Every structure is written in structure tokens, then in C-alpha cells.
Amino acid sequence: MEKKEFIRAVKFTLFSISAGVIELGTFALLNELLRLPYWLSYVTALTLSVLWNFTLNRKFTFQSAANVPVAMLKVACYYAVFTPLTGWLEHVYTMSFGWNEYVATLLNMALNLVTEFLYQRYFVFAGSIDTNRKP
């Protein structure tokens, strides 16, 4: 792997970890303190983390000058598939297998890290990487 791509992957991972902290914190607040339904806690937490992650990665990881609404629409398409799939997986993990909700969430976050990096790198920002560099 080229050094530049390695650094890009490390940046994406670090920003994703910060988004994960936001997701877990929000999930814990909504699920434990407010006692909202599991799916609502999950989707709300996921949405907040996606917005954070998209913003940071667009600007700093991919340094993209791509049209923000178009790029965000592409990310929304990813989550239109990812969210129901992982929502179903969370249900299977917790209800069928009896796993802890946090273990299930962490597993889906790891799946998200890998698939979203590939999706953003090779689809969302593929033609616009490093087009918004500041001197």
C-alpha cells in the first residue's frame, strides 16, 4: 500500500473512532437513560455519527472538493442499505443469540468501518480525492 493511502486509511480510522464514541455515547444516553426503543436509539446514534464522520473525512481524509449534496446523497444510499441490514443483524445478535446490545453494536461498527472506507474511497470521493488541498 502506498504511504499516502496508508495515511488516508489511518485518518479514516481515527475519525471513525471519534464517530464511534459519538455513536456509543448517544446510544447509551438514549437507550439507558431515556429508555427509548432499541431501534430508535440505534438509528439516532448512527445518524449523528455519520454526519460527524462524513464531514471530517470529506475535508481531512479525502480532501474532496466534490459537491457536498451529491456526496452526501451517495453516503445516504450506502446507509439506506447498511442501516436496515445492521438493524436486522442487531436484532439477530441480541434476540436470537442473546448477545449484549453493546457487543452487537461494536460488531456492526467494525463492519461499518471497513465497508464505508471502501465505499467512500472508491465511489463517493473516487474522482475528487485531493482536489481541495489548502497550501
N, C-alpha and C positions, 0 to 999 in steps of 0.2 A: 504494500500500500504506500502510495506517495505520501511524503511528510505532510503536505498541505491537506490531503484528505484525512489523514490520521488526526491532525489538529482539529479539522472540521467535526470529525466523529466525537472527539473528546469534548469540544464545546457543546455539541448537541446533547451529549450525555449529561454534562454538568447542568445545562439549562433544564433538561428533562428532570433531573433530580430535584431542582428547585420547584419545578411544576408539580412533581410528586409530593413534595412537602405541602404545597398549597392544596393539592387534592386530598391527601390524607387528613390534613388539619380541618378542611372544610367538611369532609366526610364524617370525621369524629364529632365535630360540633353539631352537625345536622342529625346524625344517627344516634349519638349518645345523649347529648344534652336536650335537643329539641324533639327527639324520638319520632322524626319523620319516617315515612316508609323507606325501606332499604333502597328501592329503585330510585326514588326521588333524591335521596341523599347522594347516591352514586352518580346520577346524571348531572346534578348541580355541581358537585365537586369536579367531575370530569370537564364540564364546560368551562369552569373558571381556570382550570389548569391548562386547557387547550388554548384559551385566549392568551394567557401568560406565555406559554411555550412558543406559540406561533409568532408573537410579537418579538421576543428575544432572538429566536432562531432566524427569522427573516432578516433582522437588522445585523446581528453579530456573527452568526454561523454561516449563513449563505450569502450575506451582504448583497441582498437582492433588491433591485430597483423595479421588480415586477409590479404590475398593477395589483394593489392590495385587495380590492374586492374580488378580482379573478382568482388570486392565490388563495384567499380565504374560502371562496366557493369550492375550490379543489379540495381544500382541507375538510370542509363541511361534507363533501362527498365521501371522503375517507371515513369520517365519523358516522355518516349515515349507514355504513356497513359495519364499522367497528363497534359502535355503541350497542346496537341490538345483539350482535354476536357475543360480545363480552358480558352484556346483561344476562343473556341466556346462560353463558358459561358460569357467571357468578351464581346464578340460581342452581345450576347443576352442582357446582362445588359445595355450596352451603347447604342446600336442601337434600340432594341425593347422596352426597359423600359426607355430609356433616362437618365440612371444614369450617374453620373460623372465618368470619367475614373479612378480617384484615389480611389473612393469608390469601384468600381468593382475590382480593383487591390488588395485593402486591404481585401476584402471578399475572394478572391482567395488565398491570403497569409494565412489567417486564416485556410482555408480548407487544404492548403498545410502543415501547422504546425502540425495539428493533424494526417493527413494520413501519412505524411512522418515519423513522430516519430514512429508510429506503424509499418510501413513497415521496417524501419531500425532496430528497436529493435527486431522484431520477424522474420525478413527474412534476411536482409543484414548482420547484425552482430550477429545473434542469437547464433551461435556456437562459436563465438570468443570474446565475451564480457569479458573484464578484462584480456585479455591474453597478454597485452603489458604494464603491470604496471611497473613503474620505482620505485626502492627502495627509 
